[in-house]
Amino acid sequence: MTRPPILISGAGIGGLTAALCLASRGFRVSLIEKRTKLEEVGAGLQLSPNASQILIGLGLGKSLSRVACSPLSLDVRRGQNFDLLARASLSDMQNRYGAPYCVVHRADLQQILLDHVRGTAGITLQFGRTVSAISQNPEGLEVTLTGTSQQELIIAHAVIGADGLHSDMAKVMGDTSIAKPSGYQAWRGTLPMGKINPVYEPQRTTIYLGTQGHAVTYPIHGGEQFNIVLVTREKSHETGWSRMGDASKLHQTLKNWKPLLPLIHHMPQWQVWSLYDRAPRQRWSYGPVTLLGDAAHPVLPFLAQGAALAIEDAATLALLLSQTPDHPAQAFALYQQSRIPRATRVQETARKNGSIYHMPFPLSLARDLVIRRKNDLLLADYDWLYGWSLQG
Ligand SMILES: Cc1cc2nc3c(=O)[nH]c(=O)nc-3n(C[C@H](O)[C@H](O)[C@H](O)COP(=O)(O)OP(=O)(O)OC[C@H]3O[C@@H](n4cnc5c(N)ncnc54)[C@H](O)[C@@H]3O)c2cc1C
């Protein structure tokens, strides 16, 4: 008897990758998305080797290499005076971890994933739908979908909530805890590479540190665009992926960052996100229903690992499900057990990085000294993170 499909709710980076990972292991997938279409959102995304190896394993390497860039190094500078504190080479990531560190436009990655999903037999994708209820029946899980003119019932073998930070799936399963504003906000923008002064060394990834905030810059879109993310403290907060930012506020906050002001000044528009955080969920899996990506464990972007973790989740979940295909509850229990410790460590490390990046004077002097000493060995502390690979 053919098994019913696995239903995935949410076609973000996690949901699209999960659909591909499951299909590659022979499962049929029904992917639903609340939005009526996937629009370009956000700007750049760093893809570390723990994530890029999975995408390459899915056959996306060629498409990725057309749009991704491989920065020469990770530089750390002081935001106020441009002082170079450390330069860690990124070119040996491939040798060290078996996959590249690359940077992409988020929309480029989403498009690649979407094209592969559309080209994969066994995956159906429907927009404008959400899950409103799940119950068990003799054939599998009876899932109620809403969003179309009338409710629709489908039978699923298992259900995966990949529906992001404010996961509705978690609520359907009875977890009403909420993500809290973190007190940070992210400003993101891109500029054509031709407009970038070479002094910014646009072929590298650079982190600028400062008490008022920090910035990260790198090339995207096959090197045609320059991506800037600035993270500042904020008192108020708003939900949603993006809204337009008032650049005068940014000028005021970062008025002492003289070297970066021309870049900030030239940006035609900023998209702003309030950043949210949550204590690790104790439970991701409810029998044959589970959570994945930001729905399970949002990560502050100070380690550039939220999407990477969602991609790791997707690969792990598909592997475990393939080992006990008729017993999704068993696979999801193992998935939760194997992933929660790692996700928690990443969440905690990212939070700690936030305090380090924004350290006030004079503590920042000691921080800068430590970073200078590490220099090329800056990334050696992250072997546990980048050296992850799927066991099975
Ligand atoms: C400023 C910033 C910079 C970042 N930089 C990096 C980086 O460099 N590297 C990195 O790895 N990560 C980075 N991240 C984190 C990364 O963007 C997220 O962790 C990642 O997008 C999570 O993917 P996801 O698929 O779990 O969730 P999402 O991308 O949020 O996707 C969830 C999807 O579910 C849909 N949805 C929502 N509700 C429902 C519903 N009820 N039913 C159906 N569908 C629903 C949404 O419309 C969306 O399409 C950054 C984040 C921010 C804010």
The ligand as an ORCA input file, in Angstrom:
! r2SCAN-3c Opt
* xyz 0 1
  C      18.933     39.841      9.907
  C      19.029     38.353      9.761
  C      20.168     37.794      9.202
  C      20.290     36.395      9.095
  N      21.422     35.876      8.547
  C      21.550     34.538      8.474
  C      22.726     33.958      7.894
  O      23.627     34.667      7.445
  N      22.827     32.594      7.845
  C      21.841     31.782      8.340
  O      21.981     30.546      8.283
  N      20.707     32.309      8.876
  C      20.543     33.651      8.951
  N      19.407     34.191      9.467
  C      18.355     33.295      9.977
  C      17.488     32.747      8.868
  O      17.001     33.764      8.052
  C      16.312     31.958      9.482
  O      16.769     31.169     10.537
  C      15.695     31.059      8.420
  O      15.106     31.856      7.432
  C      14.663     30.127      9.048
  O      14.078     29.391      8.021
  P      12.678     28.676      8.261
  O      12.358     27.997      6.974
  O      12.734     27.877      9.508
  O      11.652     29.841      8.549
  P      11.155     31.007      7.599
  O      12.217     31.423      6.669
  O      10.545     32.029      8.496
  O      10.004     30.335      6.724
  C       8.754     29.993      7.278
  C       7.742     29.885      6.145
  O       6.502     29.432      6.684
  C       5.450     30.240      6.183
  N       4.368     30.213      7.173
  C       4.247     30.930      8.310
  N       3.137     30.565      8.969
  C       2.551     29.586      8.233
  C       1.378     28.802      8.389
  N       0.572     28.955      9.450
  N       1.087     27.879      7.439
  C       1.888     27.712      6.343
  N       2.995     28.447      6.130
  C       3.335     29.359      7.082
  C       6.077     31.611      5.999
  O       5.336     32.397      5.115
  C       7.463     31.228      5.468
  O       7.449     31.055      4.068
  C      19.246     35.573      9.557
  C      18.083     36.132     10.100
  C      17.975     37.518     10.191
  C      16.717     38.103     10.770
*
